[in-house]
Structure formats: C-alpha cells, structure tokens
Amino acid sequence: MMHTCRTSAGRTRTLAFLGLTAAALLATTTACGPSGDDKAGATAPPKPSASTPGAASGAPPAAPSATPPGAPAPSATSPVPRPGEAEGEPVGKNGNCSDEYARVSVEWAVPPVKDDSKLLLTVVNTGPKSCVLTSYPVLRVKDGNGRLVAVFENTKPPSPVVLAPGKEAYAGLLARQGGKEAGTLTTDLALAPHGQRPQEDTGEGLLLELPSGGVYMDGKARVTYWQSTSENAASHLFTR
C-alpha cells in the first residue's frame, strides 16, 4: 500500500478494511552467470572473415536496437508508478486523496493526563500534486465486530479541504462520551480509503495504532469531518 510526522503518532500499515488481513508478497529473482564448467567447455567464437561487415576495419558489428522502429527512445528519468498508483496521479476513491499519497497518524488532542478521550487524526499529502478531502475518516473499531465510528454531522466544512503537497489536514476523534468503565480498551482502528462511504467495502484500507497502548471507546464515539486546521478539528470535541 502512503513526509512530516509527529513523534507521538501511531503507525499505519496496509490491511483488508473489514477482514484486517495483510497485503500480497513480492517475489524477487536473481540472474546467474555461467558456471565454471560451462566456461571450461565453451567453444571460442570463429574469427570474422573478410566478408563479415566490420572485419576490414577491425570494428565489431553493431548490436541490434531494442527499440522498435519509429518508437521513442526510453528516458532514464521517466517515473515508474508504484503498484496501486494510476500513472502517478494522486487521485483515490471518489476523487479524494489517494491512499498511496496520504499518511495518517493519531495522537492526543490534549495531554492524556487531563483527558484521554480526545484524539486528533492527522493526514499528510505526500504526493506531487494537491488533492481533496471531501468527507470524514471512515473508522471501524477493531473489536471483532467492526463497529463503525459515527460522525459529527454538523462539522462538515463549507467546502472540501484542498491539501497541497506536504501539507496536513485534521479530524477530531471523541473516543467516548462516558467514563472508562463504560468503554472497551481499543488498540487499533481500521481506516477506509479516503472518500469511501461507511456502507462500502473495497477490501482495503489502513490500520491506525492508537497511542499509549490503546484508548477506551464506547458506542458514542464520534469523529469530525476533515478540517484545514488542528484547532478547528479539536474544538468540536469540547462542545459536546
């Protein structure tokens, strides 16, 4: 399967969105030269005759070209798209930022000794072009049931967040609206591809590791829409 980062941020890795399974393996091959026995038994090439092109001047015959006639020569600087990329374009689900070019982390919105129910999601555009975040992080709790984290509907910004290369956007996460005794300790959250709707299942996504070994979450957990500033994202968590 996507820099600036925060030292307290959680790690992310690619996984199946609902099944939380790992991605595919890559295989490598190596080329082997001739063995010592092959070299010993090799026959010396015949000397070129006078009728062989280039023999009179002593120059070796020209090697055949690997480029078909009329085709442009390959460029040494041409970018090679990574698996999952669409020719290097940072466009993902429903026109949103591509997962290949967006790195997401989770940290505390305030020091946990004061309030460990409020967190902040940060997404960084690691791509070469600006991209758009039109919705909110679609999160599911890794509790065996895939429970969906609802959204604060009134946090939708007037216009989608446009994320320039290297810039960040934020979303506030309220883990619970009650005490710890009513919540369940959660260590990871599944994040669907940016722009995916809750009812969709594309079979891919990211795993977000929550800080400090986990956070107590309950059925009233809520997340905001993506915001252009961390202050705006966190402020919604204090007005509930």
Secondary structure in CASP SS format (residue, H / E / C, confidence):
PFRMAT SS
TARGET T0000
AUTHOR 0000-0000-0000
METHOD secondary structure of the structure
MODEL  1
M C 1.00
M C 1.00
H C 1.00
T C 1.00
C C 1.00
R C 1.00
T C 1.00
S C 1.00
A C 1.00
G C 1.00
R C 1.00
T E 1.00
R E 1.00
T E 1.00
L E 1.00
A C 1.00
F C 1.00
L C 1.00
G C 1.00
L C 1.00
T C 1.00
A C 1.00
A C 1.00
A C 1.00
L C 1.00
L C 1.00
A C 1.00
T C 1.00
T C 1.00
T C 1.00
A C 1.00
C C 1.00
G C 1.00
P C 1.00
S C 1.00
G H 1.00
D H 1.00
D H 1.00
K H 1.00
A H 1.00
G C 1.00
A C 1.00
T C 1.00
A C 1.00
P C 1.00
P C 1.00
K C 1.00
P C 1.00
S C 1.00
A C 1.00
S C 1.00
T C 1.00
P C 1.00
G C 1.00
A C 1.00
A C 1.00
S C 1.00
G C 1.00
A C 1.00
P C 1.00
P C 1.00
A C 1.00
A C 1.00
P C 1.00
S C 1.00
A C 1.00
T C 1.00
P C 1.00
P C 1.00
G C 1.00
A C 1.00
P C 1.00
A C 1.00
P C 1.00
S C 1.00
A C 1.00
T C 1.00
S C 1.00
P C 1.00
V C 1.00
P C 1.00
R C 1.00
P C 1.00
G C 1.00
E C 1.00
A E 1.00
E C 1.00
G C 1.00
E E 1.00
P C 1.00
V E 1.00
G C 1.00
K H 1.00
N H 1.00
G H 1.00
N C 1.00
C E 1.00
S C 1.00
D H 1.00
E H 1.00
Y H 1.00
A E 1.00
R E 1.00
V E 1.00
S E 1.00
V E 1.00
E E 1.00
W E 1.00
A C 1.00
V C 1.00
P C 1.00
P C 1.00
V C 1.00
K C 1.00
D C 1.00
D C 1.00
S C 1.00
K E 1.00
L E 1.00
L E 1.00
L E 1.00
T E 1.00
V E 1.00
V E 1.00
N E 1.00
T C 1.00
G C 1.00
P C 1.00
K C 1.00
S C 1.00
C E 1.00
V E 1.00
L E 1.00
T C 1.00
S C 1.00
Y C 1.00
P C 1.00
V C 1.00
L E 1.00
R E 1.00
V E 1.00
K C 1.00
D C 1.00
G C 1.00
N C 1.00
G C 1.00
R C 1.00
L E 1.00
V C 1.00
A E 1.00
V E 1.00
F C 1.00
E H 1.00
N H 1.00
T H 1.00
K C 1.00
P C 1.00
P C 1.00
S C 1.00
P C 1.00
V E 1.00
V E 1.00
L E 1.00
A C 1.00
P C 1.00
G C 1.00
K C 1.00
E E 1.00
A E 1.00
Y E 1.00
A E 1.00
G E 1.00
L E 1.00
L E 1.00
A C 1.00
R C 1.00
Q C 1.00
G C 1.00
G C 1.00
K H 1.00
E H 1.00
A H 1.00
G C 1.00
T E 1.00
L E 1.00
T E 1.00
T C 1.00
D E 1.00
L E 1.00
A E 1.00
L E 1.00
A C 1.00
P C 1.00
H C 1.00
G C 1.00
Q C 1.00
R C 1.00
P C 1.00
Q C 1.00
E C 1.00
D C 1.00
T C 1.00
G C 1.00
E C 1.00
G E 1.00
L E 1.00
L E 1.00
L E 1.00
E E 1.00
L C 1.00
P H 1.00
S H 1.00
G H 1.00
G C 1.00
V E 1.00
Y E 1.00
M E 1.00
D C 1.00
G C 1.00
K C 1.00
A C 1.00
R E 1.00
V E 1.00
T C 1.00
Y C 1.00
W C 1.00
Q E 1.00
S C 1.00
T C 1.00
S H 1.00
E H 1.00
N H 1.00
A H 1.00
A H 1.00
S H 1.00
H H 1.00
L H 1.00
F H 1.00
T C 1.00
R C 1.00
END
